[in-house]
């Protein structure tokens, strides 16, 4: 599951890179400044999406496991 987060984070990082570069270019920044801001923004977006995706994935998996254990324990107590 975590292997699916990295491509999504990469795509969003690249998209953010271009969005920031276009906004900086429209704002009449120097080319070096545009590139630096876009690069940093893309890297930050990648890191944030990777971390947030892993946290959300772990919360969902833990909740699914807890739900399954709860259902199993209810079935076990009903059978007795």
Helices and strands as residue ranges (DSSP letters): H 2-26, H 31-79
